Amino acid sequence: MATKSQRKATRAHRRRAVARGLVRVEVQAPKRDADLIRALAATLRGEVDDADMLRSRLAKALKSPEARTAFDIFGSELDDDAFTGVFDRPRQKRRRDVTL
């Protein structure tokens, strides 16, 4: 159990962090990446220009290209095998009568 002065110091620290707009984030990562993640966090909470540049680069690196229309998907360079099983719906046994 923490002493009264430790609890008071913790509350003050958390209050200051909230006032700065910070939130606590905990991640689990391989040991070899720990220093990298700490450096990323330090940069993101540091100088505004450096943080903005890092944010934009990370967003660009992590962003996956999304298809915007059906043409983007079906007009792509994917092999026909990529769509196998996607459109295999059973046909209706009974069809409606149409008068032409």
PyMOL commands that set and color helices and strands:
alter all, ss='L'
color gray80, all
select helices_A, chain A and resi 4-19+31-44+48-62+70-74+80-83
alter helices_A, ss='H'
color red, helices_A
deselect
rebuild
show_as cartoon
